Amino acid sequence: MVTAIEQMQKQKLESVIVTRNGLAVRMVTSSDVVEKVVLKGEDSSRVILKSVMSFPLVTMSFGGNVKQVLQLMRVNRIKRVREILIVIGLYIFLSVLTGSVLSHLTGRSFEDGMFESVSALSTTRMSTGITSLALDPISKLMLITNMIIGRFEIIAILYSFFSSLRT
C-alpha cells in the first residue's frame, strides 16, 4: 500500500493501475486511499493493497461510440465524465480551428493545416512545411498557443482558470 501511495505522490497521480502478470486488473485512486485508509485511521504500512483497490477495471474496445462509453461510465459510476469530455472536446476544437485557419491563410490543404495543428498541440516538432519564418502573424500566434497548451497540458490550464472544475 505504501508503495502505491508513494508513486501517486511522487508522480502527482490521481490513481495507479495494479497489474498482475503484466495485465492491468484493478485500480487504486486517491479517493480509495482517503476513504479506506485515512478516514478509518488505518496504518498504511499495514494495509494490504488488495483491500483498497477499486472494482475491476472497466474497459471498452476501440470500436465503441461515445454513447456506449457514457453508458458504461454511468453504469459503473465512473467519475469525472465532465472533465474527460471537456478535455477531449477542447483538443478536437483547438486542432480543427487552428488547422482550418492555417489552411485558409496559407492556401494549403486542410490535412496539412491539421497536421501542423496537431503536431504543435502534441509538441512532436513535425511539419508539412507550413511552419516557417515567413508564416503570417495570426498563424504563428495560433501555433504558439497550441504549443503552450500542449506543453502545459490543457487540463492544468483549465484547472488554473476555471475554479468550477476543481470541485
C-alpha positions as CSV (number, residue, x, y, z in Angstrom):
1,M,0.0,0.0,0.0
2,V,2.8,2.4,0.9
3,T,4.5,1.9,-2.5
4,A,1.2,2.8,-4.3
5,I,0.8,6.0,-2.2
6,E,4.4,7.0,-2.7
7,Q,4.1,6.5,-6.5
8,M,0.9,8.6,-6.6
9,Q,2.5,11.4,-4.6
10,K,5.8,11.3,-6.5
11,Q,4.2,11.4,-9.9
12,K,1.2,13.6,-8.8
13,L,-1.3,10.9,-9.9
14,E,-4.9,10.6,-9.0
15,S,-4.7,6.8,-9.5
16,V,-2.4,3.9,-10.2
17,I,-3.2,0.8,-12.2
18,V,-2.5,-2.5,-10.5
19,T,-1.1,-5.2,-12.7
20,R,-0.9,-9.0,-12.4
21,N,1.3,-10.9,-14.8
22,G,1.7,-7.8,-16.9
23,L,-2.1,-7.3,-17.3
24,A,-4.0,-4.4,-15.8
25,V,-6.5,-5.8,-13.3
26,R,-7.6,-3.1,-10.9
27,M,-7.0,0.5,-9.9
28,V,-6.3,2.4,-6.7
29,T,-7.4,6.0,-6.6
30,S,-6.7,8.8,-4.2
31,S,-10.3,8.6,-3.1
32,D,-9.9,4.9,-2.3
33,V,-6.9,5.7,-0.1
34,V,-8.8,8.5,1.7
35,E,-12.0,6.5,2.2
36,K,-10.5,3.1,3.1
37,V,-7.3,4.1,4.9
38,V,-7.1,7.7,6.1
39,L,-10.7,8.2,7.2
40,K,-10.7,4.9,9.0
41,G,-7.4,5.8,10.8
42,E,-5.6,2.8,9.4
43,D,-1.9,2.4,9.3
44,S,-1.0,2.5,5.6
45,S,2.1,0.3,6.2
46,R,-0.2,-2.5,7.4
47,V,-3.0,-2.2,4.9
48,I,-2.9,-4.7,2.1
49,L,-3.3,-3.1,-1.4
50,K,-5.9,-5.6,-2.4
51,S,-8.3,-4.4,0.3
52,V,-8.2,-0.8,-1.1
53,M,-8.4,-1.5,-4.8
54,S,-11.4,-0.4,-6.8
55,F,-13.6,-2.7,-8.7
56,P,-12.1,-4.5,-11.7
57,L,-11.1,-2.1,-14.5
58,V,-13.8,-1.2,-16.9
59,T,-12.6,-1.3,-20.5
60,M,-14.1,-0.9,-23.9
61,S,-12.9,-1.8,-27.4
62,F,-11.8,0.9,-29.8
63,G,-15.0,0.2,-31.8
64,G,-17.2,1.7,-29.1
65,N,-19.1,5.0,-29.7
66,V,-19.5,7.9,-27.3
67,K,-23.0,6.9,-26.3
68,Q,-21.7,3.4,-25.3
69,V,-18.8,4.9,-23.4
70,L,-21.0,7.3,-21.4
71,Q,-23.5,4.5,-20.6
72,L,-20.6,2.2,-19.4
73,M,-19.3,5.1,-17.3
74,R,-22.7,5.8,-15.8
75,V,-23.4,2.1,-15.0
76,N,-20.0,1.7,-13.4
77,R,-20.2,5.0,-11.5
78,I,-17.1,6.3,-13.1
79,K,-16.4,9.9,-12.0
80,R,-15.0,12.9,-13.9
81,V,-17.0,12.3,-17.0
82,R,-17.4,16.1,-17.4
83,E,-13.7,16.8,-17.3
84,I,-12.9,14.0,-19.7
85,L,-15.4,15.3,-22.2
86,I,-14.2,18.9,-21.8
87,V,-10.6,17.9,-22.4
88,I,-11.4,15.7,-25.5
89,G,-13.7,18.4,-26.9
90,L,-11.2,21.2,-26.4
91,Y,-8.3,19.3,-28.0
92,I,-10.5,18.5,-31.1
93,F,-11.9,22.1,-31.2
94,L,-8.5,23.7,-31.0
95,S,-7.0,21.3,-33.5
96,V,-9.8,21.8,-36.1
97,L,-9.8,25.6,-35.5
98,T,-6.1,26.0,-35.9
99,G,-6.0,23.6,-38.8
100,S,-8.8,25.5,-40.6
101,V,-7.1,28.9,-40.1
102,L,-3.7,27.6,-41.2
103,S,-5.1,26.0,-44.4
104,H,-7.1,29.2,-45.2
105,L,-4.3,31.7,-44.6
106,T,-1.6,29.6,-46.2
107,G,-3.6,28.2,-49.1
108,R,-2.5,24.7,-48.2
109,S,-4.9,21.7,-47.8
110,F,-6.9,21.2,-44.6
111,E,-5.0,18.0,-44.0
112,D,-1.7,19.9,-43.9
113,G,-3.2,22.5,-41.6
114,M,-4.5,19.8,-39.3
115,F,-1.1,18.0,-39.3
116,E,0.6,21.3,-38.3
117,S,-2.0,22.0,-35.6
118,V,-1.9,18.5,-34.0
119,S,1.9,18.5,-34.3
120,A,2.1,21.8,-32.3
121,L,-0.5,20.6,-29.8
122,S,1.2,17.3,-29.2
123,T,4.7,19.0,-29.3
124,T,6.1,16.5,-31.7
125,R,8.0,19.1,-33.8
126,M,6.9,17.6,-37.1
127,S,5.9,19.8,-40.0
128,T,4.5,19.6,-43.5
129,G,6.4,22.8,-44.4
130,I,3.7,25.3,-43.3
131,T,5.6,26.4,-40.3
132,S,8.4,28.8,-41.3
133,L,9.7,32.3,-40.6
134,A,7.5,33.6,-43.5
135,L,4.3,32.4,-41.8
136,D,1.8,35.2,-41.1
137,P,1.5,36.5,-37.5
138,I,-2.0,35.1,-36.9
139,S,-0.9,31.6,-37.8
140,K,2.3,31.9,-35.8
141,L,0.2,33.0,-32.8
142,M,-2.2,30.1,-33.1
143,L,0.6,27.6,-33.4
144,I,2.4,29.1,-30.4
145,T,-0.8,28.9,-28.4
146,N,-1.2,25.2,-29.4
147,M,2.4,24.5,-28.4
148,I,2.0,26.2,-25.0
149,I,-1.3,24.3,-24.3
150,G,0.3,21.1,-25.4
151,R,3.4,21.6,-23.3
152,F,1.5,22.6,-20.1
153,E,-1.4,20.2,-20.7
154,I,-4.8,21.5,-21.3
155,I,-6.2,20.1,-18.0
156,A,-3.7,22.1,-15.9
157,I,-4.6,25.3,-17.8
158,L,-8.4,24.6,-17.4
159,Y,-8.0,24.0,-13.6
160,S,-5.9,27.1,-13.3
161,F,-8.5,29.4,-14.9
162,F,-11.8,27.7,-14.1
163,S,-12.4,27.1,-10.4
164,S,-15.7,25.2,-11.1
165,L,-13.7,22.3,-12.5
166,R,-11.8,21.9,-9.2
167,T,-14.9,20.7,-7.2
